[in-house]
Amino acid sequence: MVHTDGKKNSQEDHEAKRTYKPEEIVGKLRQVDVIHCQGMPMSDACRQIGVSEVTFYRWCKEYGGTQADHLKRLREWKTRTGGCGSR
């Protein structure tokens, strides 16, 4: 909600989009997996870590099965090669 003076209220500032590092994403994917395996519905597990189901499934598609150490090596490789990984 935007007030007449153009400022957002404090609740919306708290709900601002956040950018996660790949290592954080892998950790959050693991968190959801553990929570879901304990019997919580997927939608509630996603809500508990603070992301939407759509974001969770997008992350699964992009990072699913990726280990944190693999991400570190990938980032180091991209730094050495200037990020050129496309064909």
N, C-alpha and C positions, 0 to 999 in steps of 0.2 A: 504494500500500500504506500502510495506517495502522498505526503502531506501537501497542503497548498503552497508551502515554501519550497517544495521540490526535494525535501529530504525523506529518506526511508526511515521507517521506525526501527527500533533496536532489534526486534525479533527477526526482521528480514535480513538485517546485517549478519545475524547469527546463522542464517540459513543460506548464506552466500555459497556459490560453487567453490569446491576445493579441488586442487590438483594434487594427486597422489603420485609418489615415486613408484616405479615398478616393484621395488621390494615391499613397499607398503601394500600394494595391490595384491601381491602373492600372499602376504600375511592375512589380509582381509578375506581372500578366497578360502584360505585354510580355516579361518575363524567361522565363516558361514558353514563350511562343511562339517565342522565339529558340532556347531549348534544344531544344524539340521539332523545330524546323525543321532542327537540326543532326543529327537522327536518333535522339534519345533518346526512348524510349517516354513517353507522357503521364504515366503513374503515377510514373515516375522523375523526370521534370521537376518535377512537383508536390512530390515528396518533397524534391528539391534546394532548393526555395525555402521549405520548411518548412510546407506546408499539405497537407491531404488533397485527393484528386480531387473529392470532393463539394463542399468549400469552393471549389475552383477553378471548377467549373462553376456554382456559385451566384453567384460573383463575375462570371463571364462573362455570366450572364443579367442581372445588375444593372448592371454597369459596362462590358460589352463594347462596344467602339467609342467609348468616352468618352475624350476628350482631357483631360489634366491641367488645361489652361487653362479648359476648359469646367467642370470641377469647381469650380475657384476662383470662377468667375463665379456658379455655382449656389449655392455656400455664401454668397457675398456677398449674393445676392438673398434667400436664406432669412433671413439676418441682418436685412436691411432690412425684410422683410415679416413678421418674427416667425415664420418657418417655416410660414406658411400657404400650402400649395401644393395642398391637397386641395379637392375640389369640394363 
